[in-house]
Amino acid sequence: MRAAVAALLAVSMLTPVPTQATGQQPRAPDPGETAYQEACASCHRTPTRFMRRYLDLSQAERQAALDAFLKTHYAEDDAKRAAIIAWLEANHVRR
């Protein structure tokens, strides 16, 4: 009986709870993350490795360097580039 309860508990902990059941609204996709997936992710699955070269720069220098890089690297659109940079700053720069 104990083993059955433990197995049931383990399975219930691994089963995701739908967001509607928890009362939470589904999270809208971040435009920067979406733009990254469209323009960058096929070669750079995560930005961790290529962001290393920019981490020692000030925020303004990093943003300018990323903008210059992205202009020539599959993100020619100004809005898409700005969204990617904002997403990278918010999610992939340790402060």
N, C-alpha and C positions, 0 to 999 in steps of 0.2 A: 504494500500500500504506500509506504514512504517513497519507494522508487517511482511509482506512478505519479505521485504528487510532485516530486522533484522534476520528473520529465515534463509534466504539464506546465509547471512553473517556468522551466527553461525555454520551452517552446513559446510560451506567451511573452516572455521577455524579448525574444528574437523577432517576434512578429511586429512589423511597424504599425503604429496607430495612425489611421487616416486623419488628416488635419481637421476635417469637418467634425470628427468625433471629439476632438480636443477643444473645439470652439475657436481655433485659430484660422485666420484667413491664409490661403496659399500665398507664398512669397512671390512677388513679381520678379522676373529675371532682371538683373542689373544690366543696363545698356552697355556698360564697359565690358562686363564679362561676356555678354553676347557678342560684342564686336571682337573681343579677343578670340573667342571660339571660331568666329568666321574668318578672321584674318591671320591668326597666329598659331592656333592650337594644332594644326595638322603637322607642324614641324616642332613646335615648342609646347609639348603636352602641358607643362606647368611653367610659369615664369621664373621659378626659383633660380635656375642656373644662369640665365642671361641677365637677371636683375642684379646679380652679384657685382657686376662692373659699375653699377650706378649707385650702390648703397652708400659709398663714402662721400658722395657729392651732397651739396646742400640741396634742399628741396627745389629751389629755383633752377640750379644747375642740372639736377636730375631731370626735371620736367623739360628743360630745353634740349638736353641730350636725347631723351626719349622721343621728343617731337621730331628732332632732326633724323633720328634713326628710322622712325616709323614712316616718315614722308617717303623714304626710298625702299621701304620694306613691307609692301602689301597693305598699307593703311594710308592711302593718299588723301582720303576724304578728311577735311578738318574736324568735323563733328565726331567721326568715328575715332580719330586719333585722340581727341580730347577725352572722349569717354573711356578709351583704353587706359590712358595715362591716369585719369582720376581713379579708375578701378585698381590699377596697380598701386598707386599711392595709398589708397584706403586699405588694401588687403595684402600687399606684399612688400611693405617697407616696415621694418621693425623700428620702433621709436624708443 
